[in-house]
């Protein structure tokens, strides 16, 4: 299943819908949850909380945490070193790890598990909507979790871009790239 997600959702303080490829409203982003801690809620179409995403305040690398309402189910952060491709590590609560490998220019990513199985893809290529990207979720994967991971990667990138514009000449951060 593919979904249409707006870019830079943390930079706006409004609510909006995430639609499937047929144009059906499937997930709701509650912008009222935005706060100093950079938090938002992902809800289903009926208003039930699916995930809560928060920026971890004290971390060596920019880190976003995804909660299911009870506990942290995933942590997303840039890889320490990634010279050729941009890479993110996603640690899941069960001890598994996903990896996001791709590039920022095309917003083209692939999320894989430790065995190389694809859990999801992120790409601008599928939809012709400005300031948006598509998230494709593999069969059997958790749609809300994969969408939340995509949003975390986008947010961490935006933070890096903002930091580099505020402090030019300080380098690109994580492995020589300017973030997502």
C-alpha positions in Angstrom: 0.0 0.0 0.0 1.2 3.5 -0.8 0.5 6.6 1.1 0.9 10.3 0.4 2.8 12.2 3.1 3.5 16.0 3.3 7.0 17.1 3.8 8.2 19.1 6.8 5.1 18.2 8.8 6.8 19.5 12.0 7.2 23.0 10.5 3.5 23.5 10.4 1.1 23.7 13.3 -2.0 22.4 11.6 -3.7 19.1 11.4 -3.7 17.2 8.1 -4.6 13.8 6.6 -2.3 11.2 5.0 -4.1 9.6 2.1 -3.7 6.2 0.4 -3.0 6.1 -3.3 -6.7 6.0 -4.1 -7.2 9.3 -2.2 -8.9 7.9 0.9 -8.1 9.6 4.2 -6.4 6.9 6.2 -4.2 8.5 8.9 -4.6 11.8 10.7 -1.7 13.9 12.0 -2.8 15.9 15.0 -0.9 19.2 14.9 -2.1 20.2 18.3 0.4 17.7 19.8 3.3 19.9 18.5 5.2 21.3 21.4 8.7 22.4 22.4 9.6 18.8 22.5 8.6 18.4 18.9 5.9 15.8 19.2 3.1 14.8 17.0 0.4 12.1 17.1 -0.5 9.8 14.2 -4.1 8.6 14.4 -6.3 6.4 12.3 -9.3 7.7 10.5 -11.5 7.1 13.6 -9.2 9.2 15.8 -7.5 6.3 17.6 -3.8 7.0 18.6 -1.5 4.8 16.6 1.9 6.3 17.3 3.4 9.3 19.2 6.7 10.6 17.8 9.0 12.7 19.9 12.5 14.1 19.5 14.8 12.7 22.1 16.2 15.8 23.9 19.5 14.4 25.2 21.3 12.2 22.6 24.7 12.1 21.0 23.0 12.0 17.5 19.7 13.5 16.5 17.2 10.8 17.6 13.5 10.4 17.2 11.5 8.0 19.3 8.2 6.3 18.2 5.8 5.3 21.0 2.7 3.2 20.7 0.9 4.9 23.6 2.5 2.7 26.2 6.2 2.4 25.4 8.9 3.3 22.9 8.7 0.9 19.9 11.4 2.3 17.7 14.3 4.8 17.7 15.4 6.4 14.5 18.9 8.1 14.1 21.5 8.7 11.5 24.3 6.2 11.1 27.6 7.3 12.6 29.4 6.9 9.3 27.9 6.7 5.9 30.3 8.1 3.2 28.6 7.0 0.0 24.9 6.8 0.7 22.8 8.4 3.4 21.9 5.8 6.0 19.7 5.7 9.1 19.4 3.1 11.8 16.1 2.1 13.3 16.2 0.1 16.5 12.9 -1.7 17.2 11.7 -2.6 20.7 12.1 -6.4 20.1 15.9 -6.0 19.4 15.6 -6.0 15.6 17.1 -3.3 13.5 16.0 -1.8 10.3 18.2 0.3 8.0 17.1 3.1 5.7 19.5 3.6 2.8 19.0 6.2 0.1 19.4 9.8 -0.8 17.9 13.2 0.1 17.9 14.8 -3.3 15.4 12.4 -4.8 13.8 11.5 -1.4 14.3 7.9 -2.4 14.8 5.4 0.4 14.5 1.7 1.1 13.9 0.3 4.6 15.3 -3.2 5.0 15.6 -5.6 8.0 18.8 -7.5 8.9 18.1 -10.2 6.3 17.8 -7.7 3.5 14.0 -8.0 3.3 12.3 -4.8 2.3 9.8 -3.4 4.9 9.1 -0.2 3.1 10.1 2.4 0.5 10.0 6.2 0.5 9.9 8.1 -2.8 8.8 11.3 -4.5 8.5 9.5 -7.8 5.0 8.0 -7.2 3.0 11.1 -6.7 3.1 14.4 -8.6 2.2 16.5 -5.6 4.5 19.3 -4.5 6.1 19.1 -1.0 5.0 15.5 -0.6 6.4 12.0 -0.9 5.1 8.5 -1.1 5.6 5.8 1.6 5.1 2.2 0.4 4.6 -0.4 3.1 5.5 -4.0 2.3 2.8 -6.7 2.9 2.9 -7.7 6.6 4.7 -4.6 7.8 3.1 -2.2 10.2 1.8 0.7 8.1 1.7 3.3 11.0 5.3 2.3 12.1 6.7 2.6 8.6 5.0 6.0 8.0 6.3 7.2 11.4 9.9 6.1 10.5 9.6 8.1 7.2 8.5 11.1 9.1 11.3 10.8 11.6 13.9 10.7 8.8 12.4 13.7 7.2 12.4 15.6 10.5 16.0 14.7 11.4 17.0 15.9 7.9 15.2 19.2 8.3 16.9 19.8 11.7 20.3 19.2 10.0 19.5 21.6 7.1 18.4 24.2 9.6 21.6 23.8 11.7 23.8 24.0 8.7 22.1 27.2 7.5 22.4 28.8 11.0 26.0 27.8 11.4 27.6 27.7 7.9 31.0 26.0 7.7 30.4 23.6 10.5 30.2 20.6 8.2 27.4 18.4 7.2 27.2 16.4 10.4 26.6 12.7 10.2 29.2 11.1 7.9 29.6 14.3 5.8 26.0 14.8 4.7 23.6 17.5 5.6 20.9 15.3 7.0 17.5 14.3 5.5 
